[in-house]
Amino acid sequence: MQSFLESWAEAAYTAVGLFWMAFWAFGLGYLISSMIQVFVTRARMKRSMGDSGPKSVALGTFFGFISSSCSFAALSTTRALFSKGAGLVPALAFMLASTNLVVELGIVIAIFLGWQFVVGEYVGGVLLILLTWLIVKLTASTALVDEARSHAEDQEGAADESEDPPDWKERVTSRDGWREVAETYVAEWKMVWKDVTVGFTVAGAIAAFVPSTFFETLFVGAGSREPRVWEVIAQSVVGPVAAFFTFIGSMGNIPLAAVLFGHGVSFAGVMAFIFSDLVVLPVLRIQAKYYGWKMALYLMAVLLAVLVTSAVLLHYGFDLAGALPDPTSVRSVTDRDHFSIDYGFFLNLAFLGLSAVFLGWKWKASGAPRRNVGSPTERALFWMSMTAYLWLAGGLLVRSAL
């Protein structure tokens, strides 16, 4: 019993400490993302992505990059683009870019995993888009695409943008523009707080309770300094399979990815796990609602193939360059000094203040936010989050008593 209480206390302390370390990174990323979303028009996106040529794919990638968002928001925007005439490949390029080529994700990865994983995330994001383009071009039938577009048009209920918003320079210098940034910033947090809560709580619990032998069994070859080719491929497959049944998005997955890497999972296996935010069970259900089950399963198969391939190519590309990260260079998440007085502490205070101001503006404009019941997935995530908070509070109380 004493051993369980000590592990519980360590799990809760680690989870809270990990979030404290990353809070300023979330805040900075969402501030940049919100500014881009408010000050950069999306109207021309839908008029520029009508085919699957290089220009349209490049524009889809660029617009996805400047519209960085969580997986579920990216799915909704992708459906809107596709239903309004964007080609399938440019729409998928938008979706992949908006969930992988994102500022906030890179910052959080840098904090927990190091620069190699940041480079892997961005290079891998481009690889995902190029490989998806190739496979879709070779395999997608016109009938499948037309059927999916018709289904998406039936599901699309949002009004289209008929006019471009005011010039961005006017919006940057206007009070209304910054109030809109505040509302978007709060909305970004509203979209991900449940994923982040569950993700950090699970990462802390796994770090404290799960022995290394479990990871060596689940990820064949984990802990080996030089895993064989088939072991690297196997780990790249296990990564998305492990992620498939979770509700955790990419932002919540990063501390767990750090736990996996610290237990000897290969660079390829960890990258495949990070890339898997678009092949989880809730995303499959949403894709089926938007496009029908035939297209949803097709997209799942394509994304699984490209993320496993990209992870393996990244692994051996970094190996060839002599840049594969060393697991011993990433400190265990339980060994970190989470609450030290350093630059992160003061950045956290700054973004806590900024968040409070933005939340106050949001409440003043539209009142205190009400909990949206949402889909069964969202309800499940909500109650998982509430359970996580009880777990964290209990663990911190136990730690103070030990």
Secondary structure by P-SEA (a helix, b strand, c coil): caaaaaaaaaaaaaaaaaaaacaaaaaaaaaaaaaaaaaccccccccccccccaaaaaaaaaaaaaacccaaaaaaaaaaaaaacccaaaaaaaaaaaacccaaaaaaaaacccaaaaaaaaaaaaaaaaaaaaaaaacccaaaaaaaaaaaaaaccccccccccccaaaaaacaaaaaaaaaaaaaaaaacaaaaaaaaaaaaaaaccccaaaaaaaccccccccccaaaaaaaaaaaaaaacccccccccaaaaaaaaaaacccaaaaaaaaacccccaaaaaaaaaaccaaaaaaaaaaaaaaaaaaaaaaaaaaaaacccccccccccccccccccccaaaaaaaaaaaaaaaaaaaaaaaccccccccccaaaaaaaaaaaaaaaaaaaaaaaaaac
